[in-house]
Amino acid sequence: MLQVLIDNAYRHGEGTVTLTARESGGAVAIDVADRGSAEVVWPARMRPRASSVW
């Protein structure tokens, strides 16, 4: 799953792709970000568990 997000950021994003690891509820969360301006639209089956997205 992580590789898919990284590939997507390189192919469809803009500028630098940044990976950030952080602790989240006793687990590790990895954020993938780029400098693109496209709005994130999550398919229903892939929506983050948290209610906020970027």
C-alpha positions as CSV (number, residue, x, y, z in Angstrom):
1,M,0.0,0.0,0.0
2,L,2.8,2.4,0.9
3,Q,4.5,1.9,-2.5
4,V,1.2,2.7,-4.3
5,L,0.9,6.0,-2.4
6,I,4.5,7.0,-3.2
7,D,4.2,6.1,-6.9
8,N,1.0,8.1,-7.1
9,A,2.6,11.1,-5.5
10,Y,5.5,11.0,-8.0
11,R,3.3,10.4,-11.0
12,H,0.4,12.8,-10.3
13,G,1.8,15.2,-7.7
14,E,4.0,18.2,-8.0
15,G,7.3,19.1,-6.4
16,T,9.0,17.2,-3.6
17,V,7.4,14.0,-2.2
18,T,7.7,13.8,1.6
19,L,7.3,10.8,3.9
20,T,6.7,11.4,7.6
21,A,6.5,8.7,10.2
22,R,4.6,9.4,13.4
23,E,3.1,7.5,16.4
24,S,-0.6,7.0,16.3
25,G,-2.5,5.1,18.9
26,G,0.4,2.7,19.7
27,A,1.1,2.1,16.0
28,V,3.2,3.8,13.3
29,A,1.5,6.0,10.8
30,I,3.3,7.1,7.6
31,D,2.1,10.2,5.8
32,V,2.9,10.7,2.1
33,A,2.6,14.3,0.8
34,D,3.5,16.2,-2.3
35,R,3.2,19.9,-3.3
36,G,0.4,19.4,-5.8
37,S,-2.8,21.4,-5.5
38,A,-5.3,18.6,-6.3
39,E,-8.1,18.0,-3.9
40,V,-7.9,14.6,-2.2
41,V,-11.0,12.4,-3.0
42,W,-11.0,9.1,-1.1
43,P,-12.9,6.1,-2.4
44,A,-15.3,4.9,0.3
45,R,-13.2,1.8,1.0
46,M,-10.0,3.8,1.5
47,R,-11.2,6.7,3.6
48,P,-9.0,7.4,6.6
49,R,-10.4,6.4,10.0
50,A,-9.9,9.9,11.3
51,S,-12.5,12.4,10.3
52,S,-10.0,15.0,9.0
53,V,-8.1,14.8,5.8
54,W,-5.3,17.4,5.3
